[in-house]
């Protein structure tokens, strides 16, 4: 059965009571973040074998009873491509809920494309074709149109059948442990901590700067992250990536000089000019180091080894009916060639399936980190 939209505390309590005893819960969220740093949660859709409900988070004074269910360690949360949903929840409670069954990851472990969308997966499993309406809907609008609510319900309605199918498939393949490893990594709280000191990693253009400029850019990126968080503004509304890179290169010493830089002459220099100049000076006071390693070309021997590794990965992936990029992403093979055995191929199911072999091919089996 389908419940009406939950918009009052009594209805929410009535919904949550039977949910607490469920072994699993199909879950999806709708949110908006076009004008804010933190996503504004607008709707939560939940489904069990017997019910579907949409919870209007904007109408309720609190959704803590629902969050208590979602965060129960006894309830498996079934989500498709869960990263963004988990990020929204982590912003509310400080960490993502566990355990999670990500149907996109599960599908990839069953031989589907490793980036398969929800609609394609639903059609493959159930034969039902979902309409591609409301993918860019405004979920803050109230009242929500009936067709938009139906679209939202579909995001969990068919997720139940997808979950049942994939769970059985994984069990028959003996790959439930693989999924558990992948979802444990996905729910690592560290993934959802927006540490200002690490914000520079978003600015890929920074690797073009000299080491001294990279120090300044790190401080500028930290300033922007803190400012965006404090004022709940999108990063780009505080200052654009290009403006930060140009400021790091120019290293202005006055607010007037800052205002002459493209992208810094309006609100950034007017509102936060002194803070920006202070960030520039902190960066200049730091000992220069290169934060981005220069991309290295493989030499002839390394290229030959890379091609050998790729061929072996493709052969194993074909045998196991898996995507080769899921089994061994290119970046992981390059890390091994560079002498770094700390990646995903040195752990868990990937190590058992192919990691030991490629570590041997790279001559890294004797490295202490490679045999941990």
N, C-alpha and C positions, 0 to 999 in steps of 0.2 A: 504494500500500500504506500501511497505518497502522502506525507504529512503536509499541512499548509505551511507557509513561511512562518518560521518561529520569530516572533517579534516582542514577546513579553517574558518576564522571568518565570512565570508559572508554566507556560508552554515549554520553556527551555528545561525546567526541572523534570517535566513529564517526559520529555524526549530522552534526557540523559539517564533516567532510571533504568530502562531496559538495555541501554548501550553498555552499561558497566559490566554486564555479564556476557558480552559477546567476545568470542575469541579473536575476531578481526573486524575491522571497520574500513570500508571504502571512504576515501577522504579527498577532497579538493578544496581549493580556496580561490576566491576572486579578490583582487586587490588593485589599488591604484597607487602609483608613485611618481607620476609625471611632475608633480609640484612639490614633492617632499623628498627628504633623504630616506626616512623610514617609510616603508610601504604602509598604506592605510588599508587595513583588512576590512572588506566590505561585505563579504558573504562567505560562509563555510557550508559546504555540501557534504553530507554524510549518508552512507547507505549500509544497511545490513541485508541479509537474505530476505527480510520481511518488510523493510521500510526504507524510504528515502525522505530526507528532510533538508531544507535550506534554512540556515540560521542567519538572520539579518543582524549582523554584528553592529551596524550603525544605529539600530533601533533599541538595542539592549544596553542597560547601564553597565553590565559586566557579562562576560562569557566564561567566567571561571569554572562553572560546573561542566561546561563542554571541554574546556582545556584540561580539567582533571581527568576526563575520560580519555582524551587524546594522549595525555602524558602517562597514562597507566602503563606500566611495564608488562601487564598481562594482556594487553590488547594490541594485536598487530595492525599497524596503520598501512593500508594498501593505497599507494599513490602512484600516479604515472608521471615520470620525469620529475622527481620529488624535490630537486634542489631548491627551486624558488619558493615552493610552499614551506619547506623546512626553514628557509631563511626568514620568511615572514613570522613564523612561529617562534623562531629563536630570538627575534627582536623583541617579542613580547615576554618570553620567559627566560631568556638568557642562554638557552641551549635548545637544540632540536629534540623532538620526542623520539623515543625508541620503544620497541623495535619497529622497523619499517620494511615493507615489501614493495620495492620500486618495480612496477610492471615493465617499464622500459628496459631496465637492466635485466630483469628476469627473461624478457623476450629475447634479448641479445644472447643470453646464455642458452636459449633454446634454438638458436640458429637464425633468428630474425636479424634484420639490419640493426646495427648498434645504436642508431638514432631514430628508430621507428616512432612515428607520431601516434597519438592516441587514436585518432580517427582511422588510420590505416590498420592499427592493431585490432580495433573493435571490428572492423569489416572482415579482417582475416579470420578472427575467432568466431564471431557471431553471424557474419553475413549481413549485418545491418550497416547501412551507410549513413553516417552522421552529416547533417547539413553544416556547412562552414559559415554559419551566421554568427554574429556577435563576438567574433574573435577579438575585435578591438572596441568592444562596448564600454560605455561609461558606467561602471558598477557603483558609482556614488549617487547616481540619479535615483530619486524616490518619488512615487512608487516605481518599483521595477516592473517593466512590461511583462505580461504573461509569457510571451514567446521567449523572452530573455531568461526567465526563470526555468522554463522547460529546457532550454539549452544548458543551463547550469546543472539541472538535475541529470541530464544525459551524461555529464562528466563523471558521475558516480553510478548511474543506473547500469551501464554496461561494464563498468569496472569490476563488478561482482563476478560476472561470467568470465572475464579476462583473467581475474585472479584465480578462480577455480581451475581454469584450463591450464594456466602456466604453472601453478603449484603442482598439479598432477604430472605435467610434462617434466618438470624439474626432478620430481621424485623418481620418475621412471628412468631418467637419464643419470640419476645419482649426482645431481648438481645443486641440491639445496644448500650444501655447505659453501659452494662457490658464491651463491647469492648472499648468504649470510655474511661472508667476508666483504663483498662489495658494499652491502648496505651498512655494515659496521663502519666502513671508511666514510660513507656518505653522511652518517650521523655523528661523525667526530665533531665535538663542539668547536675545536680549533678552526674548522672551515668557516665558521660563521662569526668569528671575531674580527671586526674591521679595525685592526690595530693601526692607528695613525702612522706609527713608525715604519709600517710595511706598505703604506699607501703608494709609495713611489713605484712599486712594481706594476701598477696599472698604466704607467706612462712609458710605453715601449719606445717612444721617440727618444727617451733619455739616453739610450746607449750611444747616440751620436755625440753627446756632450763629452768634453774632457773631464777627467776625474774631479777637478775642482768644481766644475759646473754640476756634476752629479751630486756632490755633497749639498750644494745649494738647492737643487731640485728635490732632494729627499726632505729637506726642511720645509720647502714650499708645499710639497704634497701633504706632509703631516699637518701643516697649518690649515690647508684647505679641508682636510678630512675632519679635523676638530671643529672648524667653523661650520661646516655643513651639518655635522652631528648636533652641535649646540643650537643652531638655528633651524634645524630640520628642513634644510634646503637641498635640492639636488646639487651634486658637486659642480656641475657645469654652470649653475646659477651663481655660485660663489666665484669661480674663475675657470676658464676653459683649460683643457690640457695644453693647447698651443700657447696660451698666455703664460702658463707656468714654465714651459720650456724656454720661451723667449726671455722671461724674467731671470731664469737661472743663467742663461747665457750672458745677459746684459749686466746682471748683478747691480742694480741701481742702489744708490746710497741715500737717496732722498725720495720723499713722496712725490715731489715734482718730477723727478726723473722716472719714477715708476709710472706716473700718469701718461708719459709719452710712449709707453710700450703698448702695442696693439692688444686690445682685450683687457687692459688694466686701467684705462683712462676714465672709465665711468665709475660704476658702483664699487669695484674692488679697491681702487685707490682712495675713493671718498670715504667708504665705510671702514676699511681695514688697512689703510695705508701704513700706519705705524707698525702694525703687527707683521705685515708682509716684509717691511724693511728689516725688522728684527729677525725674521726667519732667514732672510738673505745673509745677515751678519753671522747668525749661528752656523749656517752652512760654510761660510768662508773661514770660520774659526776652526772647523773640523779638519783633521788630517786627510788630505785627498786620497781617495781610493776608488777603484773602478767597481761600481755596483752591478753593472751589466757586463758580462763577459762578451768580448767580440765574437760574433759568429765565426766558427772555424770551418774551413773547407777540409773535407777528408782527403788525406793523401792517397796515393795509389793503393797501398796495402790496406788502409782502412776502408776504402771504397770497395775493394774486393771482399773484405770480411763482411761489410754491411750487406752486400748482395748475397753472400752465402747465408747470412742470418735470415734475411728476408725470404729467401727460397725455402729454408727450413721451416720458418714460421708459416708460410703459405701452405706448405705440405701438411703440417700438423693441423692447421686451422681447417683445411679442406677435409681431412680425415675425421675431425671432431665436429664438422658442420658448424663452425664458428666463424665470425668475422676475423680476418687476420689483424685488423687494427684494434679490435677488442683484445685479442690474445696478447699482442705485443706491439703497442704503439711505437711509431718511428722514434719518438723522443727517448723511449726506454732503451731501444737498441743503440742509439747514439750515446747514451750515458754509459752503457756497458763498454762500447768501443773506446770511450774516453777514460776508462778505468774506474768508473763509479758504479759499483754493484749494489747500490742502496735502493734501487727503484722497485717497482711492483713485480718484476720478474724474479726477484730474489726472495719472494714471500708467497705463502699460501698456495692456492690452486695453480697459479701460473708457474710457480717454481716447480711444482710436481709435474705439471704437464709438459713444460718446455724449458723452464728456467735453468735447471741443472745442466741441460744439454748446451744451451747458448753460453752459459758461464764457462763451461769447458772449452767451447769454441773460441771464446775471448781470452782464454788463459787466466780466468779470474777465480778458479775454484779454490786456489790456495789463499786468496785474500781473506783476512779475518772476517770482514763484513759479509763476504759471499757465502760463508758456511755457518752463519749464525742461525 
